Amino acid sequence: MADANPAPILSKPPEPAPVSTPATIPAPAHPPLQPGTLYLVATPLGNLEDITLRAIRTLKECNLVAAEDTRRSGLLLKHLGISKPMLSYFQFNEARRSQEILGLLRQGRTVALISDAGSPGISDPGYRVVREAVAAGLRVESVPGPCAMVAALTASGLPTDEFHFAGFLAHKSGQRTRKLQSLGALGTTFVLYESPYRVVKLLTELNTLLPGRQVALARELTKKFEEFLRGTPAQLLEWAAKHPPKGEFVVVVAGEESGDHGSAPVEEQSDPPLRVRLS
Ligand code: SAM
């Protein structure tokens, strides 16, 4: 027989999910740096906001920073609130320093390699120590970030599906001409680094050798006076006659003639307020 006064069925509210208190939050997912690893850390091209969280952590946690210019990189580390032993690693001590760095890696130390700006190894010291570390079976990791070539190419408006990066051209005219002819024959976009003192020379060479190509000049990327100038070599020479080139330049050249000789080159001024300069 059924109970005349059944016990009320109490509907219990669901158990609240356990709340993590700060003490129980698991350790962050970032693994610690791996002993005996060479880290290639990309640093800002000019705007100090352009550095990844991982790059900052790597610089904080490594045993030693190898830098192209320890004074200049010291300013970046100071800005990041990092104090670290530093070692200079530049074009003329690469051979000796590479061996020292390999010695440290073999002892299980972690070394972060940085250049003055952007990605180490791209028209900057780095290749040699990486080659030797790889040959010695040591671990090398890239901590990617800014690179002037990528910043210029991606905003150039020229095809990015296939491109050739040639860095700095030689200084001698004959070598430059031969290189530009071979780059021009590739049929793909090509990207060059150039000093402000030779930009006009380069535009003049392009005007002679590849006059129908569209060219994008990326100037002072990520900095206060960043601008992109786009046009044929002749149009850009006209611009340069009125504005003697200053600052840092990446030159991006179309792979083939567009047939569009367009109007005057477009100047784009980036928004100044958020820009912070490194130097
Ligand atoms: N490792 C660097 C990178 O990842 O781009 C390149 C170093 S290379 C010695 C310096 C050249 O890169 C400059 O002469 C210029 O052609 C280019 N460059 C570097 N910073 C730049 C910037 N903020 N704007 C335009 N070009 C830049």
Residues whose N, C-alpha, C, O or C-beta is under 5 A from the ligand:
A	BS01	SAM	L45 G46 A117 G118 S119 P120 I122 S123 D124 P146 C147 A148 M149 Y193 E194 S195 A218 R219 E220 L221 E248 F249 V250
